[in-house]
Amino acid sequence: MVSPVIHIRELSKTYEVTERESGLIASVRSLVHRTREEVRAVDRISFDLAAGEVVGFLGPNGAGKTTTLKMLSGLLYPTAGEVTVLGYVPSKRLGTFLRQITLVMGQRNQLVWDIPALDSFELNRAIYRIPPADYRRTLDELTELLELGPLLRKPVRNLSLGERMKCEIAAALLHRPQVVFLDEPTIGLDVTMQRRIRDFIAEYNRRFGATVLLTSHYMADVEALCRRVVVIHHGRLLFDGDLSALVQQFTAHKTIVVQLQEGRLDLRKYGEVLSFEDGRYTLRVPKAETARITERLLADLPVIDLLVEDPPIEEVIERVFAQEIE
């Protein structure tokens, strides 16, 4: 049996937080008596990733995603549980381990602000002890895939956010890591740049067989890259499986988009009318009734076009969180 690249069992991370009330008296009291509370950021989660998988790691702000990635990359020590990456215990921070992974955080910089990106790349080459021939070959590939040619010799402070993010990703991948942790890699980027970053991640996975664990609040990232998703909330695991299975499990409705030859009609007897625009109606119907309602629409009305869709993934994720709260 092939061992998983990432193995997590009952992983937990707890912080001790000091609390006090506002005001001078409370400040003085806190000097001699402090109230402490334990906050469990990650609460006994378990899952495995196989070689070459690209998995979406989803949850709202504060769910524990970044904390988990930091434990997987060795930046944080777990409070309890078991975790291995490529057979290594991340918290030991062995050089042989660090040379095979990378962590890209969309809100953190690793490039030196006042020098060209190429100089920061050279620094990474020295840190990871990349042979010069391998470095040049990898840099040429990354430059082609990310279209970095005009950017490499500009000071990082002169790059736009999207240009800087492309260089940040290239810097993180110069040593060709086999495990890639991506924490909001497209945050703040425009739609065009988001698509380019997604295309690059998919191509890197295809070329090098890297295992990728991705967090993102942009569901387009997840839908484009990930067949499997892991969903957590308040540090607890809510779902682990195919994205399509998530939709099937957590929604009881489908969406029918129908375009008619005639003007506006009352379609409420067929389902909940969500919108009408340019002759196109969007209906929400019970999943079990989809086939019957579709047949009725085609029989009763002058239909030009009809499309049956699952609800947007954002709506499904919101439903997952709502059920967990309930």
N, C-alpha and C positions, 0 to 999 in steps of 0.2 A: 504493500500500500504506500502510495506517495505521500510524504509528509506535507502539511500545508506550509506555505511560505509565511503566513501570519497566523498565529495561534493565540487565542484569548480565551481564558476560562475564569469566570467569577471575578473579573477585574474590577477593582474599586479604588477610588481616590477620595479621601476625606480631608477637609481643611478645618482648622480651628479658627473661628472668627471671633474677635473681640467686639462686644456691643456696649454702647452707653447712650444715655439720653442726652439731649442737647442742654446747654446752659452751663453756667459757671459752677454751680453746686455739684452737678453730675460730673463735671471735669475733675473737681477736687476729689470726689468720692472714688473716681476710677483710679486714682493714684494708689489707693490702698486696697481696693476691692474691685476686681474686674469681672464682668459677666462674659462668659465664653459660651459659644454655641458651635456644635459640629455641623458642618455643611458637607453633604455627600455629593460631590460633583459627578462622580461615576459610580453606579450602584450595581455591582455584580453582573456585568455584561459578559456574554460569551459568543464568539463567532470565529470562523476560520476563513482565510482567503487562500485559494490555490494559485499556482504560478500562472501569470498572464491574465488574471482577472482584473477587470476595471469595475470597481464597486462604488456606488454612491452612498455616502454616509450622511444621513439627513436628520435634521432636528431644528427646532427654533433656537434663537439666541439663548445661551445659558443651559443648553441641553446636555453639554459635556463632550461635544465633538472635538474641540480644540484640545481639551485636557486629555482625551484619549489619544489623539495624534502625538501629543508631547510625550506621553508614556511609551507609545510605540517607537518613537525616535530616540528615546533615552533622555529627554530633557527633564522629565519628572519621574520620581520613584513611586511606584504604586503603593497604596496603603495595604491592599490585600489582593490575592488572586495570582494568576499565572499568565505570563505573556512571553512569547518568543517570536522573533522575526528572523527568518533565514536560519533558524536553529540557534540564534544568539539571544541572550537576555539583554534587552536594550539598555537597561539602567547601568550595566557594566561599562558601556561606552568603549568597547574594544575597537581598535583601529580597523581591524578586518571587517567589523560590522559597519562602521561609519562609512567606509569606502564603498559600500554596496547599497546605501539608502540615500534619500534626500527628502527634505521637508521644505515646501514652498508655501509661504504664507502671504496672501495678497496684500496684507496691511503692514508687512515688515520688509525692510530693505537690507540687502547684503552687499549691494554695490556701493563703492566709495563715491560720495556725492560730487566731488570736484575734479575727478579724473575720468578719462574715457573708460567706457565699459570694458574695452579690450585689456586695459591694465588690471582691472579687477579679475578678468578671466585668467590672466597670467598668474595672479596671486593664488587663485583656486588651483591652477595647474600645479603650483609648487606645494600647496597644502596637501593635495591628494596624491602627489608624486606621480603624476601622469607622464608617461614617456612622451617626449616631444613629437614623435611621429603619430602616436595615438591622439595626442591633443590636437594637432593640426587637422587630422582626418575628421575627428568628431566636431571640431569647430566649423569646418567646411560644411558638414552635413547640417548642423544646427543653423548656420547662417543661411543656407539654402531653404530649409524648411520654414524658418521664421522670417525670412527676408530681412536679415540684419545688416546687410552690406553697408548701407549709408549711415548706420547708427553707431557702429563700433568705435569710431574715433571721435565721437562727440562727448563732451563732459556729460555725465549722467544728469546733472541739474538742468541741462538744456533739452532733455528728452521729454516728450509728452508722457502722460500716465500709461497709455497703451504701449508706447515704444519702450518705456522703462520696464514694464511688466514682461515684455518679450525678452529683454536682456536678462532680467532676473531669472526667468525660467531657463534660459540657455546656460547661465552661470551655474545653476543648480544641477544641470544634467551633463556637464562636461566630463565627469568621471563615469558616465554611463551607468547610473545606479539601476539595480534590479528591482528595487522597491521604491515607489514614489508616493509620498504623502502630499496631497494638494489641499490646502486650506483656503477656500475662497479665491482661486487663482484669477477669476475674471471680475472680481468686485470693482465697481466703479468704471468699468470699461464700456465703450459704446458697443452697439449690437454687432457691427462689422468686426471689431477687434475681438469680441467674445467668440465669434464664429471661427476666426483664425486661430485663436488659442485652443479651442476645442478640436479643430482639425489637426493641429500639431500634436496634441496629447494622444489622439487616436493613432496617428502615424507613428509616434514614438513607441507606443504599445505594440503596434504591428511589427515594426522593424526589430525591436530588441526584446520582445516578449516580457516587458516589465509588468510587475503587479502594481496596480494603481488604486489607492484609496482616496476618494475625492469628496470634499464637503463643498456645498454651494447652495446659495439661496436662489440661484437662477435655475429654474427647473428645466430650461432648455439645455443647460449643461448636462444634467442628469439623463434626460431623454436621449440626447445625442450620443452619450458615451457609455452608459451603464445599462446592462441587462438586469443586474441584481442591485438591490438597495437594502441598506441596513438603517432602520429608523430608531432613534432614541429620543426620550423626553424625560426631563428631570433626572438624567443620568441612567434611566432604565431602558432596556431594550424592548421596543414595541413590535418590531417586525423585521424579519430577515428572509428575503426571497426575491423572486423575479418581480420586476417592475409591473409586468402585466398581472401577476397574481395579487399585487398590492391593490391595483385598481379593482380587480374582481372581488377581493375580500372586503374592502372598505367603502364600496359605493353600491347603492341599490338602484341607481338610475343610469340611463344613457341619454345622449343628446341626439336629436334628429334635426338636421338642417335641410329644409325643403324650399325649393324655389318654384313659384307658380306662374302660369301665364297671365292670370287675372290680377286685378288690383287687390287691395287689402281685404282679407276675409277674417272671420272669427273662427279661430282654430282651437279654442279652449276645450272643446269636447274631445280633442285628440291627446291633449296633455297640457302641461304648464308652458305658456308662451313666455320665453325669456327675452326675445328681442324680435324686431322686424326692421329690415333695412334693404332698400332696393329690391323689393319683391322676395326677399329671403327671410323665412321664418326659422327661428331656433326654438325647438321644443324640448322640454325635459320630460321623460316618460319613465315609468317603472321598468327595470331591466327585464322582468319576466314578461312584460307586455309589449316589448319592442317589436317583435315579429308581427304580432296581430295589428298593432297600430300602423306599422309601415304598410301592411297590406291594405288597410282601410284608406290610408292617404292616397295610395296609388289608384285604388278603385273609385274613390269619391271625387278626387280633385284633378285638375289639369296640371299635372306635375311635369316640370321641365327637368329638374334635377333633384336628387335626394341623397343625403349622406348620413350614415349612422356612425356616431363617434362615442368613445368613452369620454367622461368628463375631464377637464384639464387636470393635470397631475397636481397643480397647486391646490385645487379643491379637494382632491383625494387626501393629500397630506394634512390639510386642515381637519378633515374628518377623522383621520387617525388620532391627531392630538385631542380632538373633542371627545372621542370615545375613551381615551386614556383618562381624561379629566373626570368624565362621568363615572 
